[in-house]
Amino acid sequence: MTTIVRTVIALFACTISFQVLAYAQPQITYKEYEDQLASVQQREKTAKEEIAQEQGKIESTKQQIADLQQKLADVQKEKYALLGITEADIGQAETEIASIKADLEQLLAITPEELVKRKNDLAALESRVAAVKAKPVAYLWKIADEINGLTQLVDQIKSRMQMASTETAKPASDKATSYTVKLSRENRECLYRISGYDIVFGDPAKWPYLYRANQSIIDKGYSRVKASKGASCKYARAADLIFPGQVLDIPR
């Protein structure tokens, strides 16, 4: 509770107390009444003086804040003058940084294998980062921090690229040589989908290789279903039908 509020409450309490006394004690003498009135008036005067003092302090504090803000503004202008930049330069840098960040995040969202194919895109973005970093506006703490964030994104993308390159460079003996078909009610596994898995080929279009390597067991399973259902079998070819639990060889 501020001093002003406490003073106002005290003044209000004094006024109420005086009114209560005036009604509750009708037997007091006129002299007593004058003394009590004088006391209340004195307290009221003191309260008003305290309120005026507090208001003076508030106005003084406001002025100090305004002076400080002006000094900060002057320092900012001086700093901009030393760097040879303007508010417009800062706005342009922030817009460019936001654009680069969005493009980097898009790269970070794609698969490591696809990233390897986008090296030129990453190189172009790195050049844009370097261009912003070379500008005088980059000496501002805020801009420097944002540029540092871009650099961290670039490092993450390069790390993912490196992982993909290392995985591609592994000898065939280090890669999976078989895959067990899983039960999935929402997205039934098929040769096309399995071939797209990174641990298999990483390319759905290579499903014929998977079929030819496992044609014997796939054809047998299809023949059983075709024999039991006859014309009602909805699968037109054996490659379209595989079963959970089947172990498929992965040709390398």
N, C-alpha and C positions, 0 to 999 in steps of 0.2 A: 504494500500500500504506500503510495507516494505521500510526501509531506503535505501537498496541497489537499489531497483527499482527506487525510487525517485532520487537517485544520478545518476544512469545511464541515466535517462530521462533528468536531468539537463545538463549532459555532452553532450548528443546528441543535446540538444537545443542550447548549446553554440557553438558547431561545425557548426550547420546550420546557426546560427546568424552570425558567422564570415564569412561563405561563402556568405551569402546574402549581407553583408556589402561590401565584397570584389568586388562583381559584381555590386552592386547598387551604389557604390560610387567610381567610377574609378578616381575621381579627388583628392582623399586623397594623402597626401605626403608620402614619404617613411618612414619618422619618425613616422607618425601616424600609418602607417601600422605595423611597428615594435612594437609600443606600444600595439596595439590591439592584435597582435600575442602573445606578451608576456603575456597579460591578459588572453587570451584563454588558453595558455599553463599552466599558473598558476592554473586556474580553473580545467583544466584536471588533473593536479597533485593532487590537493586537492581531487577531486572526486575519483581518484584511491586509495588515502590513506584512504578515508572513506570506500570504498569497501573492502579494506584489513582489516580494523578494524571490519567491519560487519562479514566478513568471519571468522575472529578470534573468534568472539562471538558465531557464529554458531558452530564452531568446539568445543568450550568450552562447549556449551549446550549439544552437542552430547555426549561428554565425561561424563558429569554429569549424563545424562540419562543412559548411559552404566554402570556407577558406581552404580547407584541406582538399576538397574535391577540385577546386580551381588549381591548386598546386599540382595535383596528380595530372590534371589535363595539360598543364604547362609542361610537365616532365614528359608526358606522352608525345606532345608536339615536338619537343626538343629531340626526343629519341628518333621520331620519324624523320626529322630534318637531318640528323646525323647519318641515318641509313639511306636517305634519299628516296623514301617511299611515302605513299599516301594511303588513305583508307581504301581507295579504289584498288590499289595494288594488293592489299590484304584480302579484299573480297574476291578478286580474281584468283589468288593463290588458293583460297579455301574452296572455291568452286572447282578448280582443277584437281585438288587433292580428293574431293568427294567423288569426282568422276573416275579418277584412277583407282580409288578404293573399291568402287562398285565393280569395275572391270576385273580387279584382282580377286575379289570374292567370287565372281562368276567362274574364274579359272580354278579356284580352290574347290569349287563344288563338283567339278567333273572328275571322272575316274583318273587314276594315275596313268593308265595306258593312253588315254586321250590327251593327257597333259603333255606327254612326250611329243605328240604331234603338233603341239601349240607352242613350241619353243620360240618361234618368231614373235608371237603375240606377247609372250612374257618379256622378250627383249625390248619390244617397242614400249611396253609399260615401264620397264626399268629406265629407259631413256627419258620418259616423261617425268619420272621421279627425280632423276638427276637434274633435269632442267629446272624444276621447282626448287630443288636444293641449292642450285647455283645462284638463285635470285637473292638480293639483299633482304627480302622479307623473311627469308628462312632463318634469320638471326633472332627473330621474335620467338619467345619461349613457346607460345601456343602453336605456331606454325612448325617449329622444330619438333615438338611432340607428335604432331600429326604426321610429319614426314617419317619419323621414327616408326610410327605404326604401319606405314606403307612398307617400310623396309622389312619389318617383321613378317608381313604377309608374303612378300617376295621370297623370303627365306623359307617359309612354310611350303610354298609352291615348289621351290627348288628341291626341298627335302623329299616331297612326294614324287617328283620326277626322278630323283636319284633312286628311290625305292623301286619305282617301276622299271628303271633301266637295269638295276641289279637283279630283279626278278626275271626279266627277259634274258639276261645273260647267264642265268643258271643252266647247267647241263640238264639234259632230259632226265637223267637219273634222279635229280633232286625234285622233280615234279611228280604229281600224283599219277599213278598208272591205272587206277580203277576208280569207279564211282558207283555208290549204291543208290538206287532210285528211292526217293523218299515219298511218303504219303502226304499229299497236300490237297485238301478239299477245295480251297479257294482258287489256287493256281496250280492245276495238275501239271506235274513235270512231264516234259516231252523231250525228244532228242534236240530239238531246236533250242529250247530254253537251257537245257543242261550244257550244250556246246558253248553257250554264251557265258557260263560261269568262268571266272578267272582261273580257278583251279583246274579247269578242263582245257578249253581252247581260248576262252575270252572272245569268241566270235561265233554267234549263232549260225552264221552261214556255213560253218564247217560241220554241220550235223551229219552230212553223208559219210564223213570219215568215221564217225561214231557208229553209224548204222552198219557200215561194211565190216568194221572190226567185231561187231556183235550180232551179225546177221543170223547166225544159227539159233541163238536163244530167243532173239526177237521174233523170227519167223515161226518158231515152235509155239510160242505163246499166242501169236496171232492165229495160227492154224486151229488151236484148241477153241478159241472164241468163235472163229468163223464156222467151225463144225457144229458147235452147240447152238448158235443163233441163226445160222444160215443167212437168208436174205435180210433178216432184221439187224444184222451187224452194221453199225453205223460207220465203221472204219473201212476205208477203201483200200488201204495198203498197210503192210506190216509195220513200216517205219512210223506209222502214226500211233502205234499201240505198244506201250511198255508198262510194266507193273512194279509197284512198290516192292522193294526187296531184291530186285534183279541187280546183279553186280555187272556193270559194264566195263569192259577193258577200254582204256584210253590209249590209242596209238600215238607213239612219240617218234 
